[in-house]
Amino acid sequence: MTPESSLDSANPFANASELPYGLPPFGVIREEHYLPAFRAAAAAQVNEVAAIVADDRPVSVATVLDPLEASGALLSRVSAVFYNLVGSSMTDGLRETENEANPLLAAHRDAIVMDAGLFAKVSELYAQRDSIADEETRRLLERHHDDMVRAGAALSAAGQERLREINQELSKLSATFREDLRSDTNELAVHLEDKARLEGLPEDALAAAHAAAQERGLRGYLLTLRLPTGQPALATLKDRTVRQGLYVASISRGRRDNAYDTRPTLTRLSALRAERAGLLGFASHAAYSVADQTAKDVDSVMKLLTGLVGPAVENARQEQAELTERLHADGFEGELQPWDWAYYAELVAQERFARDSSGLRPYFELNSVLREGIFAAANGLYGLNFVHREDLHGYNEGVDVYEAFDESGAGLGLVLTDWYARDAKRGGAWMSSFADQSRLLGQAPVIVINLNLARPPAGSPTLLTLDEVTTAFHEFGHVLHGLLSDVRYPRLSGTEVPRDFVEFPSQVNEMWAWQPDLLRRFARHHATGEPLPASALDSVISAQSYGQGFATVELLAASLLDQAWHQRSPQDPAITPEQVNTFERQVLASHGLDLDAVPPRYGSTYFEHIFGGGYSAGYYSYLWAEVLDADTVEWFLASGGLNRAAGEKFRSELLSRGGSVDVMEAVQKVLGRPPRLEPLLERRGLLPA
């Protein structure tokens, strides 16, 4: 596959989009446009890097860093569109293209980061870094130098050749894992024809299940699966056998002996990552992965995780005992099962806090949550306003486009909203971008937020669960991180920060979902407009800390599974696909997390974050970032809550800076002191009584 040196002008990627903010012209992009654009883009960047290497002027920011950051514009354009659609709108054609594009791009990335001439120039400039006064420029130089070293630029020719082979195979395996998981998730959706067996499911969720069945040409109802182990319907379905079937379907993904079995893929991924780490001089992939994060080393990660296990398990066992009593009161004997936990936790919450999650859903209509909640919080904190651009179109039906303005009326960028689940879309919720902010490139952000809400029948409102409200605020925290970026270099823009820090701003943004003043604005009955009753509002807020034993244990279990897969050395005996289940059980038992009723948030075979995404050895990031998040929430509340002064400080010192500053120093500038662990322990109920 020889890269082309130019791209046909008829290809929509040949030139930058003329739409506002460079929004991709989705309506004219066809699947056959991608591969020629990828080939031309790779060739163009190779030529751009060759020009940097051939430049005989003394090395400087102007001769090395600036042109390196400006290179690959075409590749950025096509990659952003292609990989966003692979995640949200997969087709057979895109799958075939991905199978060709992934190894091509892996080879291209290796060619750039292992280019001896470029590495020599970057290294020469790196040796002069102390003379660079501008912090952002100095950090960019350090990032590029470290990236090249970590990518194998300093290896021998033989080492680089093996590294290229590994990277090629890894790119294919990750795509395979994602696609097999998507296919198995679709296949394992639970089909029921008898409506009576779905007693307890809210009316709108029942309607969505009926619509899902119709879309596949089935009679009755279809319960589609979300990415985590726990499925929303488990909290309301009264039929215990249906709950069991739904739970078993969820944990069976990727571990059945069929065409979508992910175990061969994930075991190979783990082994290859270990081998790559060894080539680069690290003891394990986990050591390699965490070395350039804020945690710095595996010991720090394990100290945090294992230190939380004891108190979390104790809390979970107390919760389990209470729920087991409730199970027995319903006439069932024996132990509480994992498919029982959410159902009885919801019943106990109703009794203790007068909270009926199902009954609350009519008060959390999507448009109200978005406009009067998410957008209103962004306005109150940062002075932002969002206008629906009906003249601009997304990549799929139901994807809306909003233009964001600052308080002066200046346009900041675009936000695309993709709320609904579909068979062609991967599970979970995420933020991504079609363009990142950069002053060097004169580029504004174009960002997309994805959820996987059940689509209601036409004409019916989209009603959210409490968890879905939190998730929407969380993902919009990532959106704000990208939208408010104000840096020179794209490599440091927005969410281009250490991975164990990237969840911090988004987790902070969750706090506004449950602040009473804002809740009163967006929590209104979709039909009557009546606000959420004060008693229900109080119960929602007071119940936020309930169930933290379960929540912490499932998160710790997933994080420690991730570490176990990725702390393996190249010398460790290979784990076979048949040993995956045993390996999981042994890992959980070794940490005292083998609670049958509390499964990991993700099992290995459907752990897309680490085997199909960018979180390998990094799932600990959610807890690591929550240490900062919990402390920052206290700071916001002490600063008056939702107000422009606090918002401006958070924006100017942290959100707008991306990776251009030391992120931990940025947190200290916001807080006025080093962060503390106690707020996290208090939030999760882990402090001694």
Long-range contacts (C-beta under 8 A, 24 or more apart in sequence): 1-39, 1-100, 1-104, 2-39, 3-39, 3-40, 3-42, 3-43, 3-46, 3-108, 4-36, 4-39, 4-40, 4-43, 5-40, 5-43, 5-44, 5-47, 6-40, 7-36, 7-37, 7-40, 7-41, 7-74, 8-36, 11-36, 11-37, 13-37, 13-41, 13-74, 13-77, 13-78, 13-81, 16-73, 16-77, 17-77, 19-392, 20-389, 20-392, 20-403, 20-411, 20-414, 21-403, 21-411, 21-413, 21-414, 21-435, 21-444, 21-445, 21-446, 22-434, 22-435, 22-443, 22-444, 22-446, 23-392, 23-401, 23-414, 23-434, 23-446, 24-77, 24-80, 24-81, 24-395, 24-434, 24-446, 26-81, 26-393, 26-394, 26-395, 27-393, 29-81, 31-91, 31-93, 31-94, 31-97, 34-78, 34-82, 34-94, 34-97, 34-101, 35-97, 35-100, 35-101, 37-74, 37-77, 37-78, 38-75, 38-78, 38-79, 38-82, 38-101, 38-104, 38-105, 39-104, 40-74, 41-72, 41-74, 41-75, 41-77, 41-78, 41-79, 42-75, 42-104, 42-105, 42-108, 44-72, 44-74, 44-75, 45-71, 45-72, 45-74, 45-75, 45-108, 45-112, 46-108, 46-111, 46-112, 48-72, 49-112, 49-115, 49-118, 52-118, 52-121, 53-115, 53-117, 53-118, 53-121, 59-121, 59-124, 59-125, 59-128, 60-125, 61-125, 61-132, 61-137, 61-141, 64-121, 64-122, 64-125, 65-125, 65-137, 65-140, 65-141, 65-144, 65-489, 66-440, 68-118, 68-122, 68-144, 69-140, 69-438, 69-440, 69-441, 69-489, 69-490, 69-491, 70-440, 70-441, 73-441, 75-108, 76-435, 76-490, 79-105, 80-433, 80-434, 80-435, 81-395, 81-434, 83-432, 84-395, 84-432, 84-434, 84-448, 85-395, 87-425, 87-426, 87-430, 87-432, 87-450, 88-395, 88-396, 88-418, 88-424, 88-425, 88-426, 88-448, 88-450, 89-395, 89-396, 89-422, 89-424, 89-425, 90-179, 90-182, 90-424, 90-425, 90-426, 91-424, 95-179, 98-175, 99-172, 99-175, 102-171, 102-172, 102-174, 102-175, 103-168, 103-171, 103-172, 105-171, 106-164, 106-167, 106-168, 106-170, 106-171, 107-164, 107-167, 107-168, 109-151, 109-167, 110-151, 110-152, 110-160, 110-163, 110-164, 110-167, 113-147, 113-148, 113-151, 113-152, 113-153, 114-148, 114-151, 114-152, 114-153, 114-155, 114-160, 114-163, 114-164, 115-153, 116-153, 118-148, 119-148, 119-153, 119-154, 122-148, 135-660, 135-661, 136-487, 136-488, 136-489, 136-492, 136-660, 136-661, 137-488, 137-489, 139-492, 139-659, 139-660, 139-661, 139-662, 140-489, 140-491, 140-492, 140-660, 143-491, 143-492, 143-659, 144-491, 146-292, 150-280, 150-288, 150-291, 150-292, 152-279, 152-280, 155-279, 155-280, 159-279, 162-279, 163-276, 163-279, 163-280, 166-272, 166-275, 166-276, 166-279, 167-276, 169-268, 169-272, 170-269, 170-272, 170-273, 170-276, 173-265, 173-268, 173-269, 173-272, 174-269, 174-611, 174-612, 174-613, 175-612, 176-265, 177-262, 177-265, 177-266, 177-269, 177-608, 177-611, 177-612, 178-426, 178-608, 178-612, 178-613, 180-254, 180-259, 180-260, 180-261, 180-262, 180-265, 181-253, 181-254, 181-260, 181-262, 181-426, 181-427, 181-605, 181-606, 181-608, 181-612, 182-426, 182-427, 183-259, 183-260, 184-253, 184-254, 184-256, 184-258, 184-260, 184-262, 184-606, 185-224, 185-225, 185-227, 185-253, 185-427, 185-606, 186-224, 186-423, 187-260, 188-225, 188-249, 188-250, 188-252, 188-253, 189-222, 189-223, 189-224, 189-225, 189-249, 190-222, 190-223, 190-242, 190-245, 190-246, 190-249, 191-218, 191-220, 191-221, 191-222, 191-223, 192-220, 192-221, 192-222, 192-223, 192-242, 193-219, 193-220, 193-221, 194-220, 195-220, 195-221, 197-239, 197-242, 198-237, 198-239, 198-242, 199-237, 199-238, 199-239, 200-236, 200-237, 200-238, 200-239, 200-358, 201-233, 201-236, 201-237, 202-236, 202-358, 202-361, 202-463, 204-361, 204-456, 204-460, 204-461, 204-462, 204-463, 205-232, 205-233, 205-236, 205-454, 207-456, 207-457, 207-460, 208-454, 208-455, 208-456, 208-457, 209-454, 210-457, 211-455, 211-456, 211-457, 212-454, 215-423, 216-423, 224-421, 224-454, 225-249, 225-250, 225-253, 225-427, 226-421, 226-427, 226-428, 226-452, 227-426, 227-427, 227-428, 227-452, 227-602, 227-606, 227-608, 228-601, 228-602, 229-338, 229-554, 229-599, 229-600, 229-601, 229-602, 229-603, 230-342, 230-554, 230-601, 232-465, 232-467, 232-468, 234-339, 234-341, 234-342, 234-343, 235-342, 235-343, 235-345, 235-346, 235-357, 235-358, 235-465, 236-343, 236-346, 236-357, 236-358, 237-343, 238-343, 240-332, 240-339, 240-340, 243-339, 243-340, 243-343, 244-337, 244-339, 246-339, 247-337, 247-338, 247-339, 248-339, 250-606, 251-599, 251-603, 251-606, 253-603, 253-605, 253-606, 254-603, 254-605, 254-606, 255-580, 255-581, 255-603, 255-605, 261-577, 261-605, 262-605, 262-606, 262-611, 263-577, 263-578, 263-580, 263-604, 263-605, 264-577, 265-611, 266-565, 266-580, 266-604, 266-605, 266-607, 266-611, 267-574, 267-575, 267-576, 267-577, 267-580, 269-611, 269-616, 270-565, 270-566, 270-568, 270-575, 271-568, 271-574, 271-575, 273-566, 273-616, 274-566, 274-568, 274-569, 274-570, 274-572, 275-570, 277-570, 278-569, 278-570, 283-569, 284-566, 284-567, 284-568, 284-569, 285-566, 285-567, 285-568, 285-616, 285-617, 286-563, 286-566, 286-567, 286-617, 287-567, 288-617, 289-566, 289-616, 289-617, 289-618, 290-500, 290-617, 290-618, 292-498, 293-498, 293-499, 293-500, 293-501, 293-618, 293-621, 294-498, 294-500, 294-501, 294-624, 294-663, 294-664, 295-500, 295-620, 295-624, 298-563, 298-567, 301-563, 301-620, 301-624, 302-563, 304-620, 304-623, 304-624, 304-627, 305-556, 305-559, 305-560, 305-563, 305-620, 305-623, 306-560, 306-591, 308-552, 308-556, 308-623, 308-684, 308-686, 309-556, 309-591, 309-592, 309-593, 310-592, 311-681, 311-685, 311-686, 312-549, 312-552, 312-553, 312-556, 312-684, 312-686, 313-549, 313-553, 313-592, 313-593, 313-595, 314-549, 315-548, 315-549, 315-552, 315-685, 315-686, 316-549, 316-550, 316-552, 316-553, 316-595, 316-598, 317-549, 317-595, 318-549, 319-345, 319-547, 319-549, 319-550, 320-595, 320-597, 320-598, 322-348, 323-348, 335-596, 335-597, 336-597, 337-596, 337-597, 338-596, 338-597, 338-598, 338-599, 340-597, 341-550, 341-597, 341-598, 345-546, 345-547, 345-550, 349-543, 349-546, 349-547, 352-543, 352-546, 353-539, 353-542, 353-543, 353-546, 354-535, 354-536, 354-539, 355-536, 355-539, 355-540, 355-543, 357-465, 357-466, 360-466, 360-532, 360-536, 360-540, 361-463, 361-464, 361-465, 362-463, 362-525, 362-526, 362-527, 363-523, 363-524, 363-525, 363-526, 363-532, 363-536, 364-463, 364-464, 364-465, 364-466, 364-468, 364-469, 364-522, 364-523, 365-461, 365-462, 365-463, 365-464, 365-524, 365-526, 366-419, 366-453, 366-461, 366-462, 366-463, 366-464, 367-462, 368-522, 368-523, 368-524, 368-526, 369-464, 369-469, 369-472, 369-522, 370-417, 370-472, 371-522, 372-521, 372-522, 372-524, 373-469, 373-473, 373-512, 373-513, 373-518, 373-519, 373-521, 373-522, 374-472, 374-473, 374-476, 376-518, 376-521, 376-522, 377-473, 377-509, 377-512, 377-518, 377-642, 378-476, 378-480, 380-518, 380-642, 380-643, 380-644, 380-647, 381-512, 381-642, 381-643, 381-644, 381-646, 381-647, 381-650, 381-651, 382-406, 382-407, 382-480, 382-484, 382-644, 382-647, 382-648, 382-651, 383-407, 383-644, 383-647, 384-412, 384-483, 386-415, 389-414, 394-418, 396-422, 398-455, 399-448, 404-483, 411-444, 412-444, 412-445, 412-483, 412-484, 413-437, 413-444, 413-445, 413-446, 413-447, 413-483, 414-444, 414-445, 414-446, 414-447, 415-447, 415-448, 415-449, 415-479, 415-483, 416-446, 416-447, 416-448, 416-449, 417-448, 417-449, 418-448, 418-449, 418-450, 418-451, 419-450, 419-451, 419-453, 419-462, 420-451, 420-452, 420-453, 420-454, 420-455, 420-462, 421-452, 421-453, 421-454, 421-455, 422-455, 425-450, 425-452, 426-608, 427-452, 427-608, 428-452, 428-608, 429-471, 429-472, 429-474, 429-475, 430-475, 430-478, 431-475, 431-476, 431-478, 431-479, 431-482, 431-495, 431-506, 433-482, 433-494, 436-482, 436-485, 436-490, 436-493, 436-494, 436-496, 437-482, 437-483, 437-485, 437-486, 437-487, 437-490, 437-493, 437-494, 438-487, 438-488, 438-489, 438-490, 438-493, 439-486, 439-487, 439-488, 440-488, 440-489, 440-490, 441-490, 443-490, 445-482, 445-483, 445-485, 445-493, 445-494, 447-479, 447-482, 447-483, 449-475, 449-476, 449-478, 449-479, 450-475, 451-475, 461-526, 463-526, 466-540, 469-513, 470-510, 470-513, 470-514, 472-513, 473-509, 473-510, 473-512, 473-513, 474-506, 474-507, 474-509, 474-510, 475-506, 476-506, 476-509, 477-505, 477-506, 477-507, 477-508, 477-509, 477-510, 478-502, 478-505, 478-506, 480-505, 480-509, 480-655, 481-505, 481-506, 481-655, 481-658, 484-651, 484-655, 484-656, 485-655, 485-656, 485-658, 486-656, 486-657, 487-656, 487-657, 487-658, 487-659, 487-660, 488-660, 489-660, 491-659, 492-658, 492-659, 492-660, 493-658, 493-659, 494-658, 495-658, 496-658, 496-659, 497-658, 497-659, 497-663, 498-659, 498-663, 499-614, 499-615, 499-618, 499-621, 500-618, 500-620, 500-621, 500-624, 500-625, 501-621, 501-624, 501-625, 501-628, 501-663, 501-664, 502-621, 502-625, 503-621, 503-622, 503-625, 503-626, 503-629, 504-625, 504-628, 504-629, 504-632, 504-667, 505-654, 505-655, 507-622, 507-625, 507-626, 507-629, 508-629, 508-632, 508-633, 508-636, 508-650, 510-629, 511-633, 511-636, 512-642, 514-540, 514-541, 514-544, 515-641, 515-642, 516-541, 517-641, 517-642, 518-642, 545-683, 545-685, 548-683, 548-684, 548-685, 548-686, 549-685, 550-598, 551-684, 552-684, 552-686, 553-593, 553-595, 553-598, 554-598, 554-599, 554-600, 554-601, 555-601, 555-622, 555-623, 556-591, 556-593, 556-623, 557-588, 557-591, 557-593, 557-598, 557-599, 557-600, 557-601, 558-600, 558-601, 558-602, 558-607, 558-619, 559-619, 559-620, 559-622, 559-623, 560-587, 560-588, 560-591, 560-593, 561-587, 561-588, 561-600, 561-602, 561-603, 561-604, 561-607, 562-607, 562-609, 562-610, 562-615, 562-616, 562-617, 562-618, 562-619, 562-620, 563-617, 563-620, 565-604, 565-610, 566-610, 566-616, 566-617, 567-617, 580-604, 580-605, 623-680, 626-680, 626-683, 627-675, 627-677, 627-680, 628-667, 628-675, 629-680, 630-679, 630-680, 630-682, 630-683, 631-671, 631-675, 631-676, 631-679, 631-680, 632-667, 632-670, 632-671, 632-675, 633-679, 634-679, 635-670, 635-671
